[in-house]
């Protein structure tokens, strides 16, 4: 087992990565201080893994909430089902919520924990690659709104993150590829050597090689932990983690939540960001080609949907969380391994990128 730490002073917490961790009861139990535990999962994950988690909670007052599966259910209505269950079963401020599932389950459960009785503990047990390398770490929680993705939420750090890599055995190929988009992102924004390693090992990752996956997950979590420790609430460098996300969130919202997976939209968005970076003369064209190549090898989309117009992109991007005082900020690339957050881009070049990649 590989253990990393998200260093946030007295709110620091471990990320534990390994095979068969769901069967090690003490890993989860030692992070629960109260007597009441609610496990939140969904209709896909619960039949596979709930029975492996519940034995570790023996002796506690345990309840479960099983949510429908899909991004389209990441809503206030779904969130309210968790609150209702907590209240009906009289859970108090000493309770702990456990998120067992992918990014949607983790985000909703975390937001429920941040809000219930003004804040209770929660633990992350992510079961998708995307959740393991990204959304389970860092304390971003929330739900979507019809007008914008993740626009309602809170920062609320988990007490621990337990990543059992064996759960990837039941993950379908499309979801695996979507998770690889976030892994590739870490190389693009922060670690050129890791990006080169990914280029060499992308075939092994797609084939679910256990050693390659463990390396990719470990390095991704280490980068995320380092950035979160330096900038917990995204006042500076943490925004770099949003490479491709402004474009990607527009795609998810514009096509209807759930039609494009988050990682798929981010993949197309990262190549749009690379294209815009190159148009400014910041990113070499060869690096744009390397980015496109690895995304294609991972089975990810490299173009946005042709149903979206330039104006639709602009309207949806105007709702992005990185907009400050009406000005849009984007994460762009100086080179592979170095990203910037900037409002100092040329609008006409953004228009060119959108025109080149979206329907007129």
Buried (B, 14 or more C-beta within 10 A) or exposed (E): EBEBEBEBEEEEBBBBBBBEBBEBBEBBBEBBEBEBBBBBBBEBBBEBBBEBBBEBBEEBBBBBBBBEBBBBBBBEEBBEBBBEBBEEBEBEEEBBBBBBBBBBBBBBBBBBBBBBBEEBBBBBBBBBBBBBBBBBBBBBBBBBBEEBBBBBBBBBBBBBBBBBBBBBEEBEEEBBBBBBBBBBBBBBBBBBEBBBBBBEBBEBBBEBBEEBBBBBBBBBBBBBBBBBBEBBEBEEBBBBBBBBBBBBBBBBBBBEBBBBBBBBBBBBBBBBBBBBBBBBEBBBEEBBEBBBEBBBBBBBBBEBBEEBBBEBBBBBBEBBBBBEEEEBBBBBBBEBBBBBBEEEBEEEBBEBBBEEBBEE
